[in-house]
Amino acid sequence: MKYNYEISRQLERELDKLRRKNKKQFEIILKKMSEILENPQHYKSLQHDMKGLRRVHIDKSFVLVFEIVENENKVVFLDFDHHDNIY
């Protein structure tokens, strides 16, 4: 079952910048978001202060962070940044 989704304001700003500056990476992120919506539990759960969130690596050095809201059948995409800035 495909999940609905929501995108945080912070991530919307990041995606808007990428759409203008790095179209290729922007398209990779959109494709990965679509894959996540098909099976969000497949991706790694985070721990400690990021408990309850999940992540997927994009282009080795970047991370897309999201949260699954099961009772609403929804994925909330929260942030995309360099690995060093996320953790």
DRENPA-3360 file (N, C-alpha, C; in nm, 2 decimals, always signed):
BEGIN
1 = MKYNYEIS = +0.08/-0.12/+0.00/+0.00/+0.00/+0.00/+0.09/+0.12/+0.00 ~ +0.06/+0.22/-0.09/+0.14/+0.34/-0.10/+0.10/+0.44/+0.01 ~ +0.19/+0.50/+0.07/+0.17/+0.60/+0.18/+0.14/+0.74/+0.12 ~ +0.07/+0.82/+0.19/+0.06/+0.96/+0.16/+0.18/+1.03/+0.21 ~ +0.21/+1.15/+0.17/+0.33/+1.22/+0.22/+0.31/+1.37/+0.25 ~ +0.40/+1.42/+0.33/+0.40/+1.56/+0.36/+0.55/+1.60/+0.36 ~ +0.58/+1.72/+0.32/+0.72/+1.77/+0.32/+0.73/+1.89/+0.41 ~ +0.83/+1.89/+0.50/+0.85/+2.00/+0.59/+0.89/+2.12/+0.51;
9 = RQLERELD = +0.87/+2.24/+0.58/+0.90/+2.37/+0.51/+1.05/+2.37/+0.49 ~ +1.13/+2.32/+0.58/+1.28/+2.33/+0.57/+1.32/+2.24/+0.44 ~ +1.26/+2.13/+0.43/+1.29/+2.04/+0.31/+1.24/+2.10/+0.18 ~ +1.12/+2.17/+0.19/+1.07/+2.24/+0.07/+1.17/+2.34/+0.02 ~ +1.23/+2.42/+0.11/+1.33/+2.52/+0.07/+1.46/+2.45/+0.01 ~ +1.50/+2.34/+0.07/+1.62/+2.27/+0.02/+1.59/+2.22/-0.12 ~ +1.47/+2.16/-0.14/+1.44/+2.10/-0.27/+1.43/+2.21/-0.38 ~ +1.38/+2.33/-0.34/+1.36/+2.44/-0.43/+1.50/+2.49/-0.47;
17 = KLRRKNKK = +1.60/+2.49/-0.38/+1.74/+2.53/-0.42/+1.80/+2.43/-0.51 ~ +1.78/+2.30/-0.48/+1.83/+2.19/-0.56/+1.77/+2.19/-0.70 ~ +1.65/+2.22/-0.71/+1.58/+2.22/-0.84/+1.65/+2.32/-0.93 ~ +1.69/+2.43/-0.88/+1.76/+2.54/-0.96/+1.91/+2.51/-0.98 ~ +1.98/+2.45/-0.87/+2.12/+2.44/-0.88/+2.17/+2.31/-0.92 ~ +2.10/+2.20/-0.89/+2.15/+2.07/-0.91/+2.03/+1.98/-0.95 ~ +1.99/+1.99/-1.07/+1.87/+1.92/-1.12/+1.88/+1.77/-1.11 ~ +2.00/+1.72/-1.14/+2.02/+1.57/-1.13/+2.00/+1.52/-0.99;
25 = QFEIILKK = +2.06/+1.59/-0.89/+2.04/+1.54/-0.75/+1.89/+1.56/-0.71 ~ +1.83/+1.66/-0.75/+1.69/+1.69/-0.73/+1.60/+1.57/-0.78 ~ +1.63/+1.53/-0.90/+1.55/+1.41/-0.96/+1.58/+1.28/-0.88 ~ +1.70/+1.26/-0.84/+1.74/+1.14/-0.76/+1.66/+1.14/-0.63 ~ +1.65/+1.26/-0.57/+1.57/+1.27/-0.44/+1.43/+1.24/-0.46 ~ +1.37/+1.29/-0.57/+1.23/+1.26/-0.60/+1.20/+1.12/-0.62 ~ +1.29/+1.05/-0.69/+1.28/+0.91/-0.72/+1.29/+0.83/-0.59 ~ +1.38/+0.87/-0.50/+1.40/+0.80/-0.38/+1.28/+0.82/-0.29;
33 = MSEILENP = +1.22/+0.94/-0.29/+1.10/+0.96/-0.21/+0.98/+0.87/-0.26 ~ +0.97/+0.86/-0.38/+0.87/+0.77/-0.44/+0.89/+0.62/-0.39 ~ +1.02/+0.58/-0.39/+1.05/+0.44/-0.35/+1.01/+0.43/-0.20 ~ +1.04/+0.53/-0.12/+1.01/+0.53/+0.02/+0.86/+0.51/+0.05 ~ +0.78/+0.58/-0.03/+0.64/+0.57/-0.01/+0.58/+0.43/-0.04 ~ +0.65/+0.35/-0.12/+0.61/+0.22/-0.14/+0.63/+0.12/-0.02 ~ +0.75/+0.15/+0.05/+0.78/+0.06/+0.16/+0.87/+0.13/+0.26 ~ +0.82/+0.23/+0.34/+0.90/+0.31/+0.43/+0.97/+0.23/+0.54;
41 = QHYKSLQH = +0.92/+0.12/+0.58/+0.98/+0.04/+0.69/+1.11/-0.03/+0.64 ~ +1.14/-0.03/+0.52/+1.26/-0.09/+0.46/+1.38/-0.01/+0.50 ~ +1.37/+0.11/+0.53/+1.48/+0.20/+0.56/+1.53/+0.21/+0.70 ~ +1.65/+0.24/+0.73/+1.71/+0.23/+0.86/+1.65/+0.33/+0.96 ~ +1.61/+0.27/+1.08/+1.57/+0.35/+1.19/+1.68/+0.42/+1.26 ~ +1.66/+0.54/+1.30/+1.77/+0.61/+1.37/+1.75/+0.59/+1.52 ~ +1.85/+0.63/+1.60/+1.85/+0.61/+1.74/+1.89/+0.74/+1.81 ~ +1.89/+0.72/+1.94/+1.92/+0.83/+2.04/+1.83/+0.95/+2.02;
49 = DMKGLRRV = +1.89/+1.07/+1.99/+1.80/+1.19/+1.99/+1.72/+1.20/+1.86 ~ +1.74/+1.11/+1.76/+1.67/+1.10/+1.64/+1.58/+0.98/+1.64 ~ +1.55/+0.92/+1.75/+1.47/+0.80/+1.76/+1.33/+0.83/+1.70 ~ +1.28/+0.73/+1.63/+1.15/+0.75/+1.57/+1.16/+0.80/+1.42 ~ +1.28/+0.84/+1.38/+1.30/+0.88/+1.25/+1.37/+0.77/+1.17 ~ +1.37/+0.78/+1.04/+1.44/+0.69/+0.95/+1.52/+0.77/+0.85 ~ +1.61/+0.70/+0.78/+1.70/+0.78/+0.69/+1.73/+0.69/+0.57 ~ +1.77/+0.76/+0.46/+1.82/+0.69/+0.35/+1.94/+0.77/+0.29;
57 = HIDKSFVL = +2.05/+0.71/+0.25/+2.16/+0.78/+0.19/+2.13/+0.81/+0.05 ~ +2.17/+0.93/+0.00/+2.16/+0.97/-0.14/+2.30/+1.02/-0.18 ~ +2.35/+0.96/-0.29/+2.48/+1.00/-0.34/+2.59/+0.99/-0.23 ~ +2.59/+0.89/-0.15/+2.68/+0.85/-0.05/+2.70/+0.95/+0.06 ~ +2.71/+1.08/+0.03/+2.74/+1.18/+0.14/+2.62/+1.25/+0.19 ~ +2.50/+1.23/+0.13/+2.39/+1.30/+0.17/+2.28/+1.21/+0.23 ~ +2.20/+1.27/+0.32/+2.10/+1.19/+0.39/+1.96/+1.25/+0.38 ~ +1.86/+1.17/+0.35/+1.72/+1.22/+0.35/+1.66/+1.16/+0.48;
65 = VFEIVENE = +1.60/+1.24/+0.57/+1.54/+1.20/+0.69/+1.39/+1.21/+0.68 ~ +1.32/+1.10/+0.73/+1.18/+1.10/+0.73/+1.12/+1.03/+0.85 ~ +0.99/+1.05/+0.87/+0.92/+0.99/+0.98/+0.80/+0.92/+0.92 ~ +0.76/+0.80/+0.98/+0.64/+0.73/+0.94/+0.53/+0.76/+1.04 ~ +0.42/+0.80/+1.00/+0.30/+0.82/+1.08/+0.20/+0.72/+1.05 ~ +0.21/+0.60/+1.11/+0.13/+0.48/+1.08/-0.02/+0.51/+1.08 ~ -0.06/+0.57/+1.19/-0.21/+0.59/+1.21/-0.27/+0.68/+1.10 ~ -0.19/+0.75/+1.03/-0.24/+0.84/+0.92/-0.20/+0.79/+0.79;
73 = NKVVFLDF = -0.12/+0.67/+0.79/-0.07/+0.61/+0.66/+0.01/+0.72/+0.58 ~ +0.10/+0.78/+0.66/+0.17/+0.90/+0.60/+0.32/+0.89/+0.63 ~ +0.40/+0.94/+0.53/+0.54/+0.96/+0.55/+0.56/+1.11/+0.55 ~ +0.63/+1.16/+0.65/+0.67/+1.31/+0.66/+0.82/+1.32/+0.63 ~ +0.85/+1.38/+0.52/+0.99/+1.40/+0.48/+1.04/+1.53/+0.55 ~ +1.14/+1.51/+0.63/+1.18/+1.62/+0.72/+1.30/+1.70/+0.67 ~ +1.41/+1.63/+0.63/+1.53/+1.71/+0.61/+1.62/+1.63/+0.50 ~ +1.70/+1.71/+0.43/+1.80/+1.66/+0.34/+1.92/+1.74/+0.36;
81 = DHHDNIY = +2.04/+1.68/+0.39/+2.16/+1.76/+0.40/+2.28/+1.66/+0.40 ~ +2.40/+1.72/+0.41/+2.52/+1.64/+0.41/+2.52/+1.55/+0.54 ~ +2.57/+1.44/+0.53/+2.57/+1.34/+0.65/+2.63/+1.41/+0.77 ~ +2.74/+1.49/+0.76/+2.80/+1.55/+0.87/+2.71/+1.66/+0.94 ~ +2.61/+1.72/+0.86/+2.52/+1.82/+0.92/+2.40/+1.76/+0.98 ~ +2.36/+1.64/+0.94/+2.24/+1.57/+0.99/+2.26/+1.52/+1.13 ~ +2.38/+1.45/+1.14/+2.40/+1.38/+1.27/+2.48/+1.46/+1.37;
% end
